[in-house]
Each structure stands twice: as structure tokens, then as C-alpha cells.
Amino acid sequence: MVDLTGRTAVVTGAARGQGAAEAAALVRAGAHVLLGDVLDDEGAAVAEDLGPRARYVHLDVTQEPDWAAALDAAGDWPAVQALVNNAGIHWNRDLLDERQADMTKMLSVNVVGAMLGMQAVAPAMSAAGNGSIINVCSVLGLLGGRGSGAYTASKWALRGLTKSAAIELGPRGIRVNAIHPGYIDTPMLAQVAAGRPDDYYDFVPLGRAATTDEVADLVCYLASDDSSYLSGGDFAVDGGLTAGGGPRGNDSRTYRQGR
Ligand SMILES: NC(=O)c1ccc[n+]([C@@H]2O[C@H](COP(=O)([O-])OP(=O)(O)OC[C@H]3O[C@@H](n4cnc5c(N)ncnc54)[C@H](O)[C@@H]3O)[C@@H](O)[C@H]2O)c1
């Protein structure tokens, strides 16, 4: 079990889904946690459930003043030493139907929001001489995706930003890593998978979606000193999806019989 006692972590998009699970796991690991989101009622309820080391703040990641106010809300808590840039938006739309204004919105939340977050926490992490930033990308930051050009572009951009940040912030003692979830059981996935066939997970070697806790465990590890030499890395949490291999039914015997 990682130990984050005496540290404050900030998690964006923490009102539900992966962000809520990450906040809960960080609290269990001993951290004080600021939960930011734009869903104020849901976020406040999640923080309330987590107890006195959790505090909800309204934080639209695209708004620079929200970041300053959110960090102020930490008050006399320990120094901010972890940031999870988890907030994200997603939709499916073919490239030829995508609209300029929507593409801009996608990049604003999924990329610019993370940049503003890194800029906001870097001074405190530098002063502490220790910080860990986890940028939540996607398997669509490793692969292309049909009908998801805007989202895929945003996640590749966030992955690139992660590597530049790791290079620039490393000398200050700040590690920056990207995680790449595959199918994770959240409201976002429910929207994506709605109406899909039962064999939707056939391309996942483990044959199922992940629970949010399975992602949160990775986030806690990367937030802690247990991962002290990891920076600039890409960590897929995808049940083997990006290992390739095609549909699960196509094992080597099937291929041999087909020849
Ligand atoms: N669920 C999946 O299968 C999956 C797969 C790969 C990557 N991801 C990524 O994981 C992250 C979490 O996704 P999730 O599945 O929990 O989705 P979700 O939709 O359940 O939660 C996303 C949260 O982000 C918040 N948010 C949106 N815009 C915001 C803004 N401007 N400022 C602050 N908060 C904002 C939402 O209100 C919501 O609470 C996202 O970055 C997503 O792209 C999810």
C-alpha cells in the first residue's frame, strides 16, 4: 500500500467516474485531496463521503482563475505534491462531420486544462522539491480511433505535452507521466458503449472493461515515491488492448484451420 500521508493531491473531474475513484484511493493512501469539477452537487457529495481529508472545489479546468482559487482552498493543508489531470470530455463523430468550434472545445478541456493545471501546481511542487503529475490520456493517445478524431487528437496532444513537461519539470523534482486507460466502467464508457453488441470487448485480451479502482491503483502508485524514477512514461491500463492481436476468438488454432 502506497503512503501519501502529509501530501495534498488535486484531482480534476472528480465528481464521478475515474476521478471520484482516484480521489477515494488517494484519501485511503493518506493524502489530503482537493476534488475539482464543474458538477458541483455531485462533487460536493463525493467529498463529503470521503471525510475531512477531502474537499470539493468548483474547478473548470479551462479557467485559469479557477485553478488559483482551487489551490487557495487547500488552506493550511500540506503542500500540493500530486496532480491528476483527469477531467476530460468525449464524443464520437466522423472527421468529415466535426465542427471547428467543437474541436476547439475538446482541445480546451482535454489539453489546455491540463496545461493550466501543471502551470498552477508547479511552483508549490518546486518549493517542495517533489511532485508527481499524472495526465489521464487514453488508448486513443496510443492508437487512432474511428469516429473520434477530435478526442484522439486531444489525447495525443496531452501525451506530447506530458513528455515536454517531464523534460522541463524534472530538474525541479517534478515527475510527469501519462496513463492510457482502455475501456473503464464509467458514465463516459456507458455513453460510448450504448447499443454496442455483447462482443464489444472482444479486442481486449482480458475480455472486459476495468473497474475505476483498477485505474486508481495505478494513479496512487505514480503519485507516490514508490515510482520515484518514473517520468515521461506511458502506462496503458487497458487489459492488453493495445498489445494488438485482434478479436479474442482468433487464437492460433483458428488461424491454422483457416489456412
Ligand atoms: N471511461 C473510459 O473508458 C475512458 C477511457 C480512456 C480515457 N478516459 C479518460 O479518463 C478521464 C476520466 O473519464 P471518465 O470515464 O471518468 O469520464 P466521466 O465523463 O465519467 O467523468 C469526467 C469528469 O470530468 C468532468 N469535466 C468535464 N469537463 C470539465 C471541465 N471543464 N472542468 C472540470 N471537470 C470537467 C465531468 O464533469 C466529469 O465529472 C477522461 O480524461 C477520459 O477522457 C476514459
The ligand as an ORCA input file, in Angstrom:
! r2SCAN-3c Opt
* xyz 0 1
  N     -14.070      5.661    -19.352
  C     -13.224      5.261    -20.272
  O     -13.393      4.179    -20.845
  C     -12.001      6.105    -20.601
  C     -11.066      5.544    -21.470
  C      -9.915      6.261    -21.769
  C      -9.701      7.505    -21.196
  N     -10.639      8.042    -20.361
  C     -10.334      9.353    -19.776
  O     -10.422      9.248    -18.373
  C     -10.793     10.511    -17.819
  C     -11.974     10.320    -16.885
  O     -13.067      9.859    -17.660
  P     -14.344      9.097    -17.066
  O     -14.508      7.866    -17.836
  O     -14.297      9.046    -15.585
  O     -15.454     10.126    -17.601
  P     -16.705     10.819    -16.915
  O     -17.412     11.519    -18.025
  O     -17.441      9.855    -16.092
  O     -16.012     11.898    -15.951
  C     -15.346     13.018    -16.453
  C     -15.445     14.128    -15.439
  O     -14.776     15.299    -15.969
  C     -15.574     16.412    -15.648
  N     -15.304     17.549    -16.522
  C     -15.645     17.715    -17.823
  N     -15.280     18.928    -18.237
  C     -14.662     19.542    -17.192
  C     -14.058     20.811    -17.005
  N     -14.018     21.729    -17.994
  N     -13.509     21.096    -15.802
  C     -13.561     20.189    -14.806
  N     -14.136     18.983    -14.904
  C     -14.678     18.667    -16.101
  C     -17.008     15.916    -15.798
  O     -17.938     16.785    -15.162
  C     -16.913     14.540    -15.165
  O     -17.163     14.576    -13.777
  C     -11.072     11.431    -19.013
  O      -9.938     12.232    -19.262
  C     -11.290     10.452    -20.151
  O     -11.004     11.035    -21.402
  C     -11.780      7.377    -20.058
*
